[in-house]
Amino acid sequence: MSASTARRTLLTVLLALTAAGCSLGGEPGRGPVALDVRPLSGATAFTYAQAVRLHDREERAVAACMTSRGQSYTTQPRTASARSEETNPYGLLTPERAAQDGYGIVGEYLYRQSSPPPPEEPRKTAWRQALTGTPAHRVRLRLPDGVSLEYSTDGCVARARAELYGADWNTVAPVTMGLANRVIGSVEADPGYRAAVRHWSSCMTKAGHPATDLQAPRRAIDSRLQKAAADAETLHALGRDEIRLAGADAGCQLETGLSEAVRDVQQAAEEHLLTASDRRTVARFVADKHHALATGSA
């Protein structure tokens, strides 16, 4: 499985919703701009603040459900950082983001070291089934990107999500994420996209940072992280290298008009791939999202 495919699959299974972006780095008609291109017009995008708020409300609903079933449950904090939420699914990067945080690799490592997730406790079958549901109520979904997903409708997690977003959310959300992933896969396989990446790659080679795909610079930094993490000075040096590399990457993306090329390819891919039924599903997802954000207290 490729790194990009694994990333998309994880997003689908966990229903991790990326944050919305905006266009930066230029004005219309004045040369290349750095666009934060995302599938489905950003339909699956939540700001980090929205994602945290909704996560906390969902956790409270899960806890109330578990209590009603005679089970103890401690609400879990959202462990993903803003940088993790906002990573562009194609690997697009603005010069501003690169200058501030590079790819977010070292920064995310430091964040997770300072905010480790709570340890998982061994639980009895009754507790697990109260939380995630029973086999008798299991639903199997085959998503548009080919991923298979299972969940049980009688678990507190599924019921909390239905309470927060609406009765159809447990189906609409993964299907919409599957549509987004399918669009990404189509874009990355498109000859126009591949030509744009080759143009960017040539720029990176000239800048002294050879890379054949948009994830290669990230892999180069990530491969050094484990060893660098053993020494604070080495880790900080890696962070500086990351910012320099990301700066070159973002500069080449801007110089070659990569994000604009991705936008154009994505637009054509969505026109070809999405059926009227798909578009209704996406509209339902957006309506459910707005409903959840408009109701309840923060």
Steps between C-alpha positions, in 0.01 A plus 500: 500500500639843408546773759226711341259206488571410863442861599165512321391166646576619851298814441205291389507249785538760772278756325773754553376820344755742362481873567400756243761711330514816294695631204828665588801644327364712220210671326293391198676572176836568664681171458495174696332488838520242776152347521386263773318264262279237661245258352125565492556875532618447856171338604674268745699788648465615859707766669710371785284688752186341354657154502596532869160636596312221323736235634440618856122501451511152351707373792249643748219327313693170506558537874130565565405196293750279681374620839144414398623146431668467837853538360769745602659713230759778516472756223807496276679817387558564132868424453549629144660843479394786273794426268392140471142598423601752236747296294399520135403157361703552183809628679447859384682754710494879523821699553350643818431160649842371396677794665306459824498124547664322208297184441403484866695178553733611779234731640246218514751270667567760770127559543426132546787464746349779710141375460509120486167321455361334812592131532239247396362284775400135455121477499246221527290394204187660645673838523638481146163398357325781685747742340531369145197274469418134454551266204124461460470867401808517280480696175748451217574779256696484177621856447551672164880479532487122546548499878273270703372633831302335778321648800215398728197722523426420866832623642530824695748639247258458209210632706694805618591589141139458388389721789750771414487503120179320403369149451674449165846619604651158565443417134522841334830597661709197396346493154582869452856443619520208257390730218767753600764228504386374161539849358851527645596164351369603160688829513829333597466255210418768243766572232453874550571468870804279437635752249457779756685295762786436255525874443517554876754217531728668245486819704585310818800336331628840389456624856720216626221287645424216254151357552285291269167546680344741746543267796874441439618812692284400795638146493853640500434692823295223659775244437736707717254566782545189713878541524481878544244470779763352731680834527335840541765689302482253211121519504508878480748480214262264320222752555709769332577266210130425471409868471767557236386199297133592533583855395663372181204267443243775544705732279507243220129434538436871464747548213355212298134577573452155647194576712323662205571191291361278778189718518437465127556123499280457806218701346505278190521185713198597709296583192578155363473293819217643706148389419185686595459255789856570615433873500185450707704300752756780525221755543352286779842485669531880486148542639573260786825680572328837514227355722757373748683831506181702539357303794616448855753694702875508452 
